[in-house]
Amino acid sequence: MTVQEDILIASANFPKPAENTFHTLLDSVVFRVGLLAALRSRFKNGQIIGVMLTASHNPSDDNGVKLVDPMGEMLEASWEAHATKLANAPSDEDLVAVYEKLVKDQNLKDVKPHVVFARDTRASGPRLVAALTAALDATDTEYTDYKLLTTPQLHYITRCLNTQGTPYDYGVPTEEGYYEKTAAAFKKAMQGRKSSGGVTVDCANGVGGPKLRELVKYLPSSSEGGLEIRIVNDDVLSPERLNSQCGADFVKTGQRAPPSSQAKPLARCASLDGDADRIVFYFMDADNNFRLLDGDRIATLAASFIGDLSRSAGLGEKLKVGVVQTAYANGASTDYIASYLRLPIICTNTGVKHLHHAATKFDVGVYFEANGHGTVIFSDLALKRIGKYEPKSPAQSESLETLRALTQLINQTVGDALSDLLLVEVILAHKGWGPKEWDNTYTDLPNRLVRVEVVDRNIFKAVDAERKLESPPGIQQHIDALVGKYKNGRSFARASGTEDAMRVYAEAATRGEADDLASKVAGLVKQAGS
């Protein structure tokens, strides 16, 4: 039988888009993503493509799928349109027609596709694996099931497999290889410094729990100069508890610690999300007030430390360190980076794919969304300079060794909550800081995020990295007029990517002014969208 016939037979086992119910919606989608992964591998001349089954920070009943390109990065944006066409094909025959057109349009070679995949702890995961493998079997794809992994671990393994035996070898392509590389780099980066107290990590009752426990086995203990990690919310045997009253999104959105945290004042705490690709930190101050240390704080901490290391290693003039933010970054963090750290900033559209791409424009690009998803990217030139530089003094040598260790500790393929956790702990140990000192680097401007329902979100067109609206005509002038009435005022509105709603963000010098500005801009948006 032909591949097309195999696809027809396999696809017949799954509901079509028009037939799908909520609980079967993803079966056919995942099957079709499997077809796309096989095509993408052929497009990349047989290189390995990753597929991750997860819905990240969303409730346990949800699920989703992510594709990973050969170097561990997210699927190239231009291929998202192909995914949409495959997913929306109304019949088996239409699906085969779309598949055949892609083969022809992309001039795909007849090479054997290769795919690796993994899943998080959701109950629907095994069922979706069956849908995925049905597509891979139909396209004669060679594949490996890595079972339960964090999303960043699959990104790591995908890159390792594709770089084996090349000058860009990223590591041993196994889960154990991930732990060994990360732990060895952490120990080296600490340079004998000791962490002040331990850190409590909320694992969102997701896959990050057992994986962090496994990583801890490879790390030096606190008595050996390592780190004491207290793990909470790691119940993966009750899928319904995933992201429930815990996790990074719960903490960031609710501006409060998970009920199970029970952290004492000034104790460091962190929360992962369901697939461990984002992390936020927080603590209770001496007056028992909650203090959030989000992605903006991680970015400024990392950029400051790496910039200082580069200069003290003698590489300050040879490495351009920069920070990438979105419009959602707090204005105080932007001012701190520009005025105090004196580092260049790029503001880009919301979405990790946009930040990751922009970060490659620097020798060392630091990017974190406020929700805690981000990483640091070292260019090939930066890695070469860091690797070959000859230090001129013992002080330069120590800084250089720490910098080299960071290039191994940081998962450069994608935001990784586990490696980001250790990165922050290394920096705090070197600086001798606790969470209070970290929090004191700058004071966040009070801000408010408001959701506004509109009839049609598509009438709102954003420009300037989503900081301004060019349509409907005249609305931006009204927003600017409102913003001008508030000290340190800033506000923008951007369309939701999934529903007819707008997100209105506002910040100002006081909480009352931020709330008032958000309310008034939301009123303008509501009126324009009615």
QUINORKA-V687747 format. One record per run of one state. SS is the DSSP state (h for helix, s for strand, l for the rest). FROM is the first residue (numbers start at 1). TO is the last residue. If there is no record, write none. Layout:
# QUINORKA-V687747
SS,FROM,TO / SS,FROM,TO
This chain:
# QUINORKA-V687747
l,1,2 / h,3,11 / l,12,16 / h,17,19 / l,20,24 / h,25,43 / l,44,47 / s,48,53 / l,54,64 / s,65,68 / l,69,73 / s,74,74 / l,75,76 / h,77,88 / l,89,91 / h,92,105 / l,106,113 / s,114,119 / l,120,124 / h,125,138 / l,139,141 / s,142,148 / l,149,150 / h,151,163 / l,164,174 / h,175,190 / l,191,198 / s,199,202 / l,203,207 / h,208,218 / l,219,221 / h,222,224 / l,225,228 / s,229,232 / l,233,238 / h,239,241 / l,242,247 / h,248,254 / l,255,267 / s,268,272 / l,273,278 / s,279,284 / l,285,289 / s,290,293 / l,294,294 / h,295,312 / l,313,320 / s,321,325 / l,326,330 / h,331,341 / l,342,343 / s,344,347 / l,348,351 / h,352,359 / l,360,363 / s,364,368 / l,369,373 / s,374,378 / l,379,379 / h,380,388 / l,389,393 / h,394,409 / l,410,416 / h,417,431 / l,432,434 / h,435,439 / l,440,445 / s,446,453 / l,454,456 / h,457,459 / l,460,460 / s,461,463 / l,464,467 / s,468,471 / l,472,474 / h,475,483 / l,484,489 / s,490,495 / l,496,500 / s,501,508 / l,509,510 / h,511,528 / l,529,530
